[in-house]
Amino acid sequence: MTAGGLFALIICGIVLQVGIGALVAFMRHWRAYVELKGRVIGNGVNDGAPSARQPVAPPHAAWRDYRPFRVRSKAFEDRARSICSFVLEPADGGPVPDFLPGQFLTFRLSVAGQANPVVRCYSLSERPGNDAYRVSIKRVPAGLSSNHFHDRVREGDVLEVKAPSGHFHLDSHGAGPVVLIAGGIGVTPMVSMAAACLHENPSREVWFFYGVRDGSEEAFALPLRGWAERHSSFHLHVCHSRPAPDEAEGRDYHHGGHVDITLLRQVLPLKPFDFYVCGPSAMMESLVPGLLEWGVPAGRVHYEAFGPASLPRLDTPVPALDVVVPAEPLSVTFAASGRQVQWTGGSLLDLAEASGIAIDSGCRAGGCGMCQTRVEEGEVDYEHSPDFDPEPGTCLLCVGRPRTNLVLRA
């Protein structure tokens, strides 16, 4: 064989080898394509983003009624020892469903001296995605449930807990800048939101304003200051309204006074922020209207309206149901109590209590179902869509108001 023939034979061998390799690679990718196509078209499942036609369910669905949770640990979060965190794990060994940062848990407690269970709601103070839940509870001097938690609940105790719920929450997967504003114990849902943002998207711009009286009442100081040091996108501004004598501005806190609209306008750059506000009524009554007057769109102002001292809803971004304003005063009859009263505004629960009618209640925000009452005649509207799904023929008094004259079995 000549040198030319040998060279041609070698070239043919190389070409054949390359061709076989390409064919094998093509067949491998073709099989993968066919398999993926079968899953997407045949089963309606998309391995990437959830399908609009068939939404992907969460890994573990939430439960319906109360479920036993064991207290894994108990620890104070502030130097004053007024805010205590409780880490809860399922006593039944089951999974821990996810939640939306900002939501709360509902507890049914057996409190000494109380004939009936005490129902209360507390915000989750940790990000989703863990193997347990955490709530952080501030002791209130006359508070039945807060004193019970602080004084009676121990590690290893089992508590009755409802699944996470609540309309006040943040989309931690978003990319837009957010401002989290907390006063006092209102810091708990904000810590959950901030932790979720940093976990899901560390580059997302987060401004965190936190107002307390002094350093002894400052909760979660270590994680908050640690986030500010490690993440250039996390901007922390702590305000002390009454600093202790040994505290110095710039060292122990960032600003003297309260978190107010003047401070926000001085500090924040002009960006399309979403604002989340949770704190004492006085702070919210000032900040929420102030943000709207500043020109922040109502749809970008989110706040926790929760409990009997809630901020009256001004121009709320929470989607509200269509409420019919009656042309004439409406009457509400509490059949079991033999009382008929005229509705002049507010919730049916407020009306009942003002009329001296005892109603079991808990969250007062449509989340726990404790005030569920049978409607014998008439129709009820809601201030906003409740988280708890009332049984047919019943209503939730805490967020309900009459659409027509009503007869209630209460």
C-alpha positions in Angstrom: 0.0 0.0 0.0 1.3 3.4 -1.0 1.7 6.2 1.5 -1.1 8.1 -0.2 -3.5 5.1 0.2 -2.5 4.7 3.9 -3.2 8.4 4.5 -6.6 8.2 2.8 -7.5 5.1 5.0 -6.5 7.0 8.1 -8.7 10.0 7.1 -11.6 7.7 6.4 -11.2 6.1 9.9 -11.2 9.4 11.6 -14.3 10.6 9.7 -16.1 7.4 10.5 -15.2 7.7 14.2 -16.4 11.3 14.4 -19.6 10.3 12.6 -20.4 7.5 14.9 -19.8 9.8 17.9 -22.0 12.4 16.5 -24.8 9.9 15.9 -24.6 8.5 19.4 -24.8 12.0 20.9 -27.7 12.9 18.6 -29.6 9.7 19.7 -29.0 10.5 23.3 -30.3 14.0 23.1 -33.2 12.8 20.9 -34.3 10.3 23.6 -34.0 13.0 26.3 -36.2 15.3 24.1 -38.8 12.6 23.5 -38.9 11.8 27.2 -39.3 15.5 28.2 -41.9 16.1 25.5 -43.9 13.1 26.8 -43.8 14.5 30.4 -44.8 18.1 29.3 -47.5 17.2 26.8 -48.7 13.9 28.0 -48.8 14.6 31.7 -49.1 18.4 31.7 -46.1 18.8 33.9 -43.3 21.4 33.3 -40.0 20.8 35.0 -39.3 24.5 35.0 -41.8 27.2 35.9 -45.2 26.0 37.1 -47.7 25.7 34.3 -50.5 28.2 34.1 -52.9 25.4 33.2 -51.9 23.0 35.9 -50.3 24.8 38.9 -47.8 22.8 40.9 -49.0 22.0 44.4 -46.7 22.8 47.4 -44.6 19.8 48.6 -46.7 19.5 51.7 -50.3 20.7 51.9 -51.4 22.6 55.0 -53.8 20.9 57.5 -57.4 21.9 58.1 -58.0 21.9 61.9 -55.7 22.1 64.9 -52.6 20.0 64.9 -50.3 19.1 67.8 -46.8 20.8 67.8 -44.1 20.2 70.3 -42.0 23.1 71.7 -38.5 22.3 70.6 -36.8 25.3 72.2 -37.6 28.5 74.0 -35.3 31.6 74.1 -35.5 35.3 74.7 -34.8 37.7 71.9 -34.2 41.0 73.8 -32.2 42.1 76.8 -35.4 43.1 78.6 -36.6 39.5 78.3 -40.0 40.7 77.2 -40.0 38.9 73.8 -39.6 35.1 73.8 -39.3 32.8 70.8 -40.8 29.4 70.6 -39.6 26.9 68.0 -42.3 24.3 67.2 -42.0 21.0 65.5 -44.9 18.6 64.6 -45.6 16.2 67.4 -47.0 13.7 64.9 -43.7 13.5 63.0 -45.3 14.8 59.8 -43.9 17.4 57.4 -43.9 21.2 58.0 -45.8 22.9 55.2 -44.3 26.1 53.9 -45.9 29.5 54.4 -45.7 33.0 53.1 -43.3 35.4 55.0 -45.5 37.6 57.1 -48.2 35.1 57.9 -49.2 33.9 61.4 -50.1 30.8 63.4 -53.3 30.4 65.4 -53.1 28.7 68.8 -55.8 27.1 71.0 -54.6 27.3 74.6 -55.9 25.8 77.9 -55.2 28.7 80.2 -55.6 28.4 84.0 -58.7 30.0 85.3 -60.4 30.1 81.9 -63.5 27.9 81.3 -63.1 28.0 77.5 -60.0 27.7 75.4 -58.2 30.9 74.6 -57.5 31.4 70.9 -54.7 33.8 69.8 -52.6 34.4 66.6 -48.9 35.1 66.5 -46.8 36.0 63.5 -44.1 33.6 62.3 -40.7 35.1 62.8 -38.5 32.8 60.7 -38.3 32.4 56.9 -40.1 29.5 55.2 -38.3 26.3 54.3 -37.2 25.1 57.7 -38.1 21.9 59.5 -40.0 23.8 62.3 -41.9 27.0 62.9 -40.9 29.9 65.1 -43.2 32.5 66.8 -41.9 35.3 69.0 -44.3 36.6 71.6 -44.1 39.8 73.7 -45.3 39.7 77.2 -48.3 42.0 77.7 -49.0 42.7 81.4 -52.7 41.9 81.2 -52.4 39.4 78.4 -53.9 36.0 79.0 -52.1 34.2 76.3 -48.7 36.0 76.3 -48.3 35.5 80.1 -49.3 31.8 79.6 -46.6 31.4 77.0 -43.9 33.1 79.0 -44.7 31.6 82.4 -46.3 28.2 81.6 -45.1 26.8 78.3 -41.9 24.8 78.5 -39.7 22.9 76.1 -41.4 19.6 75.3 -44.9 20.9 75.8 -47.5 20.1 73.1 -49.6 23.0 71.7 -52.6 23.0 69.4 -51.8 24.9 66.2 -53.7 25.8 63.1 -51.9 26.1 59.7 -50.2 29.4 58.7 -52.6 32.0 57.3 -52.9 35.8 56.8 -53.2 38.3 53.9 -50.2 40.3 55.1 -47.2 38.7 53.4 -44.4 39.4 50.9 -43.4 37.7 47.7 -39.8 36.7 48.6 -39.2 35.5 45.0 -39.7 39.0 43.6 -36.9 41.3 42.6 -38.3 44.8 43.3 -36.9 46.9 46.2 -38.8 46.7 49.5 -39.0 48.8 52.6 -39.9 46.9 55.9 -41.0 49.2 58.7 -41.4 47.7 62.2 -42.4 49.1 65.6 -42.0 47.1 68.7 -43.3 43.5 68.4 -44.3 44.4 64.8 -40.7 43.3 64.0 -41.7 39.6 64.0 -43.3 39.4 60.5 -40.6 41.8 59.2 -37.8 39.5 60.3 -39.5 36.6 58.5 -39.8 38.8 55.3 -36.2 40.0 55.5 -34.8 36.5 56.1 -36.8 35.1 53.2 -35.6 37.9 50.8 -32.0 37.3 51.7 -32.4 33.6 51.3 -34.2 33.7 48.0 -32.5 36.7 46.4 -29.6 38.1 48.3 -29.1 40.9 45.8 -32.7 42.2 46.3 -32.7 45.7 47.8 -34.2 45.7 51.3 -34.5 48.7 53.6 -35.3 47.8 57.2 -36.6 50.5 59.7 -37.1 49.3 63.2 -38.3 51.5 66.1 -38.0 50.7 69.8 -37.7 52.6 73.0 -34.1 51.7 73.7 -31.5 49.0 73.2 -33.0 46.7 75.9 -36.2 46.3 73.8 -34.4 45.7 70.5 -35.2 42.1 69.4 -33.2 40.1 66.9 -30.3 42.5 67.2 -27.6 40.0 66.2 -29.2 38.7 63.0 -30.3 42.1 61.9 -26.9 43.7 62.3 -25.2 40.6 60.9 -27.3 40.9 57.7 -26.4 44.5 57.4 -22.7 43.7 57.7 -22.7 40.8 55.2 -25.2 42.0 52.6 -24.6 45.3 50.8 -28.3 45.2 49.6 -29.6 45.1 53.2 -29.9 48.6 54.8 -30.7 48.7 58.5 -32.0 51.8 60.3 -32.7 51.3 64.0 -34.5 54.1 65.9 -34.5 54.6 69.7 -37.3 57.0 70.9 -35.9 57.1 74.4 -32.2 56.0 74.3 -30.6 54.9 77.6 -28.1 57.2 79.1 -25.2 55.0 78.0 -26.4 54.7 74.4 -24.8 56.7 71.6 -26.3 57.6 68.2 -24.3 56.1 65.5 -22.9 53.3 67.7 -25.9 51.7 69.4 -28.6 53.0 67.1 -28.9 54.9 63.8 -31.5 57.6 64.6 -33.1 59.2 67.6 -36.9 59.5 67.7 -39.6 57.5 66.0 -39.8 56.0 62.5 -41.8 58.6 60.7 -42.5 59.8 57.2 -39.9 62.6 57.6 -37.1 60.0 58.3 -38.2 57.9 55.3 -38.1 60.9 52.9 -34.7 61.9 54.2 -33.1 58.4 53.9 -34.8 56.6 51.0 -33.7 57.0 47.4 -36.5 57.6 44.9 -37.3 54.1 43.7 -40.6 52.1 43.1 -40.5 50.6 46.6 -43.1 48.3 48.1 -43.7 49.3 51.7 -44.6 46.9 54.5 -45.7 48.4 57.9 -46.4 46.6 61.1 -46.4 48.2 64.6 -48.4 50.1 67.2 -51.5 51.8 66.1 -50.1 55.3 66.6 -47.2 54.5 64.2 -49.4 53.0 61.6 -52.0 55.8 61.8 -49.2 58.2 61.0 -47.1 56.3 58.5 -49.8 54.7 56.3 -51.6 58.0 55.4 -48.1 59.7 55.3 -46.9 57.3 52.6 -50.1 57.8 50.6 -49.7 61.6 50.9 -46.1 61.3 49.8 -47.4 59.8 46.5 -46.8 56.1 47.1 -49.5 54.2 45.2 -51.9 52.5 47.5 -51.1 49.2 45.9 -47.6 49.5 47.2 -48.5 50.2 50.8 -49.1 46.9 52.7 -49.8 46.9 56.5 -50.8 44.6 59.2 -54.4 45.5 60.3 -54.8 42.9 63.1 -56.7 42.7 66.3 -59.0 45.1 68.2 -56.4 48.0 68.0 -56.1 47.7 64.2 -55.6 50.7 62.0 -58.9 51.6 60.3 -58.7 50.7 56.7 -58.2 53.8 54.7 -57.1 52.9 51.2 -56.1 49.3 51.6 -54.2 47.4 49.0 -55.7 44.2 50.2 -58.4 43.1 47.7 -61.7 43.7 49.3 -65.0 42.1 48.5 -67.8 44.4 47.0 -69.6 45.8 50.1 -73.0 47.2 49.5 -73.7 50.3 51.5 -77.3 50.1 52.7 -79.7 53.0 51.9 -81.5 52.6 55.3 -80.2 51.4 58.7 -80.1 47.7 59.1 -81.1 45.7 62.1 -79.3 42.7 63.5 -81.1 40.2 65.7 -79.1 38.0 68.0 -81.7 35.2 68.4 -80.1 33.2 71.2 -79.6 36.4 73.3 -83.1 37.8 72.5 -81.6 41.2 71.4 -82.2 43.3 68.3 -79.9 46.2 67.6 -79.3 48.6 64.8 -76.0 48.3 62.9 -74.2 51.7 62.7 -70.9 50.5 61.2 -68.0 48.3 62.1 -67.9 44.5 62.4 -70.7 42.3 63.6 -68.3 41.2 66.4 -67.9 44.8 67.5 -71.7 45.2 67.4 -72.2 42.1 69.5 -69.7 43.2 72.2 -71.0 46.7 72.3 -74.5 45.2 72.9 -73.2 43.1 75.8 -73.4 39.8 73.9 -70.5 37.4 74.7 -69.0 35.9 71.5 -66.0 33.6 71.5 -63.2 35.2 69.4 -59.5 34.9 68.7 -57.6 36.6 65.9 -60.4 39.2 65.1 -59.1 39.2 61.5 -60.9 36.3 59.8 -58.1 33.8 60.4 -59.0 31.4 63.2 -62.8 30.8 62.8 -63.5 31.1 66.5 -66.3 33.6 66.0 -68.1 31.5 63.3 -71.8 32.0 63.8 -74.9 30.5 62.1 -76.9 33.0 59.9 -80.6 32.2 60.2 -81.8 35.0 58.0 -80.2 37.6 55.8 -76.8 38.1 54.0 -73.4 39.1 55.2 -70.5 41.0 53.5 -66.9 40.9 54.4 -64.4 43.7 54.8 -61.8 41.5 53.1 -61.8 37.9 52.1 -61.2 35.8 55.3 -58.5 33.2 55.5 -60.7 30.9 57.4 -63.3 29.2 55.2 -66.6 29.4 57.1 -69.1 26.5 56.8 -72.1 27.0 54.6 -74.8 28.9 56.4 -72.4 30.6 58.8 -70.3 33.8 58.9 -67.3 35.2 60.6 -68.4 38.0 62.9 -65.0 39.6 63.3 -64.8 40.7 59.6 -68.4 40.5 58.7 -71.0 43.3 58.3 -74.7 43.0 57.3 -75.7 43.3 53.6 -79.4 43.0 54.7 -81.3 42.8 57.9 -79.8 39.8 59.8 -80.8 37.1 62.3 -77.9 35.4 63.9 -77.9 32.4 66.2 -75.9 34.2 69.0 
